[in-house]
Amino acid sequence: MKEHQLKYEREFLSPYAMKSEHTKGREKPLEPCPLRTEFQRDRDRIIHCKSFRRLKHKTQVFLSPAGDHYRTRLTHTLEVTQIARTISRALLLNEDLTEAIGLGHDLGHTPFGHAGERVLNALTGHFKHNEQSLRVVDVLENDGQGLNLTYEVRNGILNHTSKGNPCTLEGKVVSYADRIAYINHDINDAVRAGVLKESDLPKDCTEYLGHTKTERINTLVKDIVKNSFGKNEVVMSEECFFYMNKLRDFMFDNVYFTRSAEAMQQKADRMLAILFNYFIKHPGEVPQNVVTTDDPMVFVCDYLAGMSDIYAINVAKNLFIPQGIEE
């Protein structure tokens, strides 16, 4: 029963952990669930929403990969959540809150990864995937009713980027876990794709963090736990932080912004730009299940950001490529 879980939180979690019974609550009050805490309910609401399911067909790094084992936005989300839960459990923080934030942090990400985010930002003047993730759970999901999540989960989703400042330690854990996950699984995917070899990685980084994905993740996770346990903060040592960011910079220079990656991203940019301009001129063709406003730029952006890679490609084909005539 829920009371046992609340008692566990009071008696066994860190004094700095966010307790479910101390949540600032929801915008629309709900009748309490006899079995689940408020953060458990948020996790369940996210898992069952449409935006979560669409993540399986959204690019992480490699656009439209042919192999079955490249990461998607969904597998990235699951890896972030797993790493974050490991850290939270070791620090005696609230795993349910951590899991809810982790599962929801990228719900607003565009098709085609950061290429999609970049083009929507250029077209609208302002688009950030973390802000769109909050808009998804607040407004767009559940036929315009939103998911009505707790304040702490919403805050963690909004502030999961490196520049954010979550109000809970659980939110800060997810922010670190996001970086740990994408740096290391992007290396793994780049090696699989033949873009990199493990031996290409900076020697000082691999000597300090580890020579394999598992070793590097273990080093980073253990460093956070060692430097944060018993404290009202989530921190990483200066050395670990330096080498993690150096590895991140290496990935930007050698994978994310290489000539071949840019060529694919430019195609995605052009396609999304064409779709955006088409629907701005023909707002009535945006499907009726999209939440509309008086400003077409808003709901056209919502529509495009919510697309999976496959759906965006199919819409473009149907609109701009001549279809054969059936007999």
C-alpha positions in Angstrom: 0.0 0.0 0.0 1.0 3.6 -0.5 1.4 4.3 3.2 4.3 1.8 3.4 6.0 3.6 0.6 5.5 7.0 2.3 6.9 5.6 5.5 9.9 4.2 3.7 10.6 7.6 2.2 10.4 9.3 5.6 12.6 6.8 7.4 15.2 5.6 4.9 15.7 8.3 2.2 18.3 11.0 2.6 17.1 14.1 4.4 17.8 16.0 1.2 15.6 13.7 -1.0 12.3 15.0 -2.2 9.5 13.1 -0.4 6.3 12.4 -2.3 4.1 13.7 0.5 5.9 17.1 0.3 5.2 17.7 -3.4 4.0 21.2 -4.4 1.3 19.3 -6.1 -0.5 19.6 -9.5 -2.2 22.5 -11.2 -5.5 20.5 -11.1 -5.9 18.5 -7.8 -6.5 14.8 -8.1 -8.1 12.3 -5.8 -5.2 10.5 -4.1 -4.4 7.0 -5.4 -4.5 4.3 -2.6 -1.6 2.4 -4.2 0.7 4.9 -5.8 2.6 7.9 -4.6 2.3 11.1 -6.7 5.6 10.6 -8.4 4.7 7.0 -9.3 1.5 8.3 -10.9 3.5 10.8 -12.9 5.9 8.0 -14.1 2.9 5.9 -15.2 1.2 8.9 -17.0 4.4 9.5 -19.0 4.9 5.9 -20.0 1.3 5.6 -21.3 1.3 8.8 -23.3 1.5 9.0 -27.1 4.6 11.2 -27.1 6.6 8.6 -25.2 5.7 5.9 -27.8 6.7 8.1 -30.6 10.3 8.4 -29.3 11.0 4.9 -30.7 11.0 6.4 -34.2 12.9 9.6 -33.4 16.6 10.0 -34.2 19.2 10.2 -31.5 22.3 10.9 -33.6 22.4 8.9 -36.8 19.5 9.8 -39.2 17.5 6.8 -40.5 20.0 4.2 -39.5 19.8 0.9 -41.3 20.9 -1.3 -38.4 18.7 -2.5 -35.6 21.1 -1.6 -32.8 21.6 2.1 -33.1 20.1 4.2 -30.4 16.8 6.1 -30.9 15.4 8.8 -28.7 13.5 6.1 -26.8 16.5 3.9 -26.0 18.4 7.1 -25.0 15.6 7.9 -22.6 15.7 4.5 -21.1 19.5 4.6 -20.7 19.3 8.0 -19.1 16.6 6.8 -16.7 18.6 3.7 -15.7 21.8 5.7 -15.0 19.8 8.2 -13.0 18.1 5.6 -10.9 21.4 4.0 -10.1 22.8 7.3 -8.9 19.6 8.2 -7.0 19.5 4.8 -5.2 23.1 5.1 -4.2 22.5 8.7 -2.8 19.2 7.6 -1.1 17.2 9.9 -3.2 13.6 9.4 -4.5 13.9 6.9 -7.4 10.2 7.4 -8.5 10.8 11.2 -9.0 14.1 10.5 -10.7 12.4 8.0 -13.0 9.5 10.2 -13.9 11.8 13.1 -14.9 14.1 10.8 -16.8 11.3 9.2 -18.8 9.8 12.6 -19.6 12.9 14.7 -20.3 12.9 14.4 -24.1 9.2 14.1 -24.9 9.4 17.4 -26.9 12.4 16.5 -29.0 12.0 16.9 -32.7 12.4 14.4 -35.5 16.0 14.1 -36.8 17.6 14.9 -33.5 19.2 18.2 -32.9 19.0 19.0 -36.6 15.3 19.3 -36.2 15.6 21.4 -33.1 18.0 23.7 -34.9 15.7 24.3 -37.9 12.6 24.9 -35.8 14.6 27.4 -33.7 15.7 29.2 -36.9 12.2 29.2 -38.4 10.3 30.3 -35.3 12.9 32.5 -33.6 12.9 30.4 -30.5 12.6 26.6 -30.0 14.2 24.6 -27.2 13.4 20.9 -26.8 13.3 21.1 -23.0 10.7 23.8 -23.2 8.8 21.8 -25.8 8.9 18.8 -23.5 7.2 20.8 -20.8 4.6 22.0 -23.3 3.9 18.4 -24.3 3.1 17.4 -20.7 1.3 20.6 -19.8 -0.7 21.2 -22.9 -0.4 18.9 -25.9 -0.9 15.4 -24.4 -4.3 13.9 -23.6 -6.1 15.8 -26.4 -5.1 19.2 -25.1 -5.7 18.4 -21.4 -2.0 17.7 -20.6 -0.8 15.1 -18.2 -1.2 17.3 -15.1 2.1 16.3 -13.6 3.5 17.4 -10.2 5.6 20.6 -10.0 8.8 18.7 -9.2 8.6 16.5 -12.3 7.7 19.4 -14.5 10.6 21.4 -13.1 13.0 18.6 -13.7 11.9 18.1 -17.3 12.3 21.8 -18.0 15.7 22.1 -16.4 17.4 18.9 -17.5 19.9 20.6 -19.8 23.4 21.6 -18.7 22.3 25.2 -18.3 19.3 24.3 -16.2 19.0 24.4 -12.4 16.5 21.9 -11.2 14.8 22.5 -7.8 15.4 18.9 -6.6 18.5 16.8 -6.3 16.6 14.2 -8.3 16.4 16.6 -11.2 20.1 17.3 -11.0 20.8 13.6 -11.1 18.9 13.3 -14.4 20.8 16.3 -15.8 24.1 14.5 -15.2 22.7 11.2 -16.3 21.6 12.7 -19.6 25.2 13.8 -20.4 26.8 10.6 -19.2 24.4 8.6 -21.4 24.5 10.5 -24.6 28.3 10.9 -24.7 29.0 7.3 -24.1 26.2 5.7 -26.2 27.0 8.1 -29.1 30.6 6.9 -29.0 29.3 3.3 -29.1 27.0 4.1 -32.1 29.8 6.0 -33.9 32.1 3.0 -33.6 29.4 0.7 -34.8 28.9 3.0 -37.8 32.6 3.1 -38.6 32.8 6.8 -38.0 35.2 6.3 -35.1 37.5 3.7 -33.6 37.9 3.4 -29.9 41.6 4.2 -30.4 40.6 7.6 -31.9 39.3 8.8 -28.5 41.6 11.2 -26.7 44.1 9.1 -24.8 44.0 11.2 -21.6 40.2 10.8 -21.5 40.2 7.0 -21.9 43.1 6.7 -19.4 41.1 8.5 -16.8 37.5 7.5 -17.6 38.0 4.0 -19.1 38.6 2.3 -22.4 35.0 1.0 -22.8 31.5 2.3 -22.5 30.9 0.4 -19.4 34.1 1.5 -17.7 33.5 5.2 -18.5 29.9 5.1 -17.3 31.0 3.4 -14.1 33.7 5.9 -13.5 31.4 8.9 -14.0 28.6 7.4 -11.9 30.9 6.4 -9.0 32.5 9.8 -9.0 29.1 11.6 -8.6 28.1 9.2 -5.8 31.5 9.7 -4.0 31.3 13.5 -4.2 27.6 13.9 -3.5 26.8 11.3 -0.8 25.4 12.9 2.4 25.4 16.4 0.8 22.6 18.7 -0.3 24.0 18.8 -3.8 24.9 16.6 -6.7 28.4 17.2 -8.0 31.2 15.7 -9.9 34.9 16.1 -9.2 36.7 18.7 -11.2 38.9 16.1 -12.9 35.9 13.9 -14.0 34.0 16.9 -15.1 36.9 18.1 -17.2 37.4 14.8 -19.0 33.7 14.2 -19.6 33.5 17.6 -21.2 36.6 17.1 -23.2 35.1 13.8 -24.6 31.9 15.7 -25.3 33.9 18.4 -27.3 35.6 15.6 -29.2 32.3 14.1 -30.2 31.1 17.5 -31.5 34.2 17.9 -33.6 34.4 14.4 -34.9 30.9 13.0 -35.1 28.1 15.5 -34.7 29.5 18.2 -37.0 31.5 16.1 -39.5 30.9 16.7 -43.3 28.9 13.5 -43.7 26.7 14.2 -40.7 26.2 17.7 -41.9 25.1 16.5 -45.3 22.4 14.3 -43.8 21.3 17.1 -41.4 21.0 19.6 -44.2 18.6 17.3 -45.9 16.5 17.1 -42.7 16.7 20.8 -42.3 15.4 21.4 -45.8 12.6 18.9 -45.5 11.4 20.4 -42.2 11.7 23.9 -43.5 9.6 23.0 -46.6 7.0 21.3 -44.3 6.9 24.3 -42.0 6.4 26.8 -44.8 3.7 24.6 -46.4 1.6 24.3 -43.2 2.0 27.9 -42.3 0.4 28.7 -45.7 -2.2 25.9 -45.3 -2.9 25.7 -41.6 -6.2 24.0 -42.3 -4.3 20.9 -43.4 -2.8 20.3 -40.0 -4.7 17.3 -38.6 -7.6 18.0 -36.4 -6.1 16.1 -33.4 -3.4 18.8 -33.1 -4.1 21.4 -30.4 -4.7 24.6 -32.4 -4.3 28.3 -31.3 -4.8 31.7 -32.9 -1.2 31.7 -34.0 -0.5 29.1 -36.7 3.2 29.2 -36.0 2.6 27.7 -32.6 0.5 24.7 -33.6 2.5 24.1 -36.8 5.6 23.9 -34.7 3.8 21.6 -32.2 2.8 19.4 -35.2 6.3 19.2 -36.7 8.1 18.7 -33.3 5.7 15.8 -32.5 6.5 14.0 -35.7 8.6 10.8 -35.8 11.3 10.7 -38.5 9.2 8.2 -40.5 6.0 10.2 -40.2 7.8 13.4 -41.3 9.3 11.7 -44.4 5.9 10.2 -45.3 4.1 13.5 -45.0 6.7 15.1 -47.2 6.4 12.3 -49.8 2.6 12.6 -49.8 2.7 16.4 -50.3 5.5 16.8 -52.7 6.3 13.6 -54.6 3.9 12.5 -57.3 2.0 9.3 -56.5 1.3 6.6 -59.0 -2.3 6.2 -60.3 -3.9 2.9 -59.5 -5.8 1.1 -62.3 
